[in-house]
Amino acid sequence: MSWRKSSRSSASGPDCVEIALVSCGAAVRDSKNADGARLEFGGTGWETFLLAAKTDSFVS
């Protein structure tokens, strides 16, 4: 996979997220733990995730 760091991540900050776009959706991981767990989304799931992130509508 070809990973890229979020434009909202900073080298010194605690929130470093990377994504890899794939033919059927996307994967997300913590850039500080590249070998750790990652979230994988299908196309519809990725669109839902992005909408929730953009509108700050995650349920806690």
C-alpha positions in Angstrom: 0.0 0.0 0.0 1.1 3.6 -0.6 0.6 5.5 2.6 0.4 9.3 3.0 0.1 11.4 6.1 -2.9 13.6 6.7 -2.4 17.3 6.0 -3.8 17.9 9.5 -1.1 15.8 11.1 2.1 17.4 12.4 5.5 16.0 13.0 5.5 17.1 16.7 1.8 16.6 17.5 0.1 13.5 19.0 -2.4 13.1 16.1 -0.5 11.5 13.2 -2.8 9.7 10.8 -1.9 8.1 7.5 -4.2 6.8 4.8 -3.8 4.5 1.8 -6.4 4.5 -0.9 -7.1 1.2 -2.5 -9.4 0.1 -5.3 -12.3 -0.8 -3.0 -11.9 1.9 -0.3 -9.2 3.0 2.1 -7.1 2.0 5.1 -6.2 4.3 8.0 -3.3 3.8 10.5 -1.4 5.7 13.2 1.8 6.8 11.6 3.7 6.4 14.8 2.9 2.7 14.8 3.1 1.6 11.1 3.1 -2.1 12.0 0.2 -1.8 14.4 -3.5 -2.1 13.8 -5.3 -0.3 10.9 -8.8 0.4 10.0 -10.0 -0.7 6.6 -13.1 0.7 4.9 -15.0 -0.3 1.7 -16.1 2.6 -0.5 -19.4 3.4 1.3 -17.7 3.0 4.7 -14.9 5.4 3.7 -17.4 8.0 2.5 -19.3 7.7 5.8 -16.1 8.0 7.8 -15.0 11.1 5.9 -18.4 12.8 6.4 -18.3 12.1 10.1 -14.8 13.5 10.3 -15.6 16.6 8.4 -18.8 17.3 10.4 -17.3 16.2 13.8 -20.3 13.9 14.2 -18.6 10.8 15.7 -20.6 9.4 18.6 -18.7 9.1 21.8 
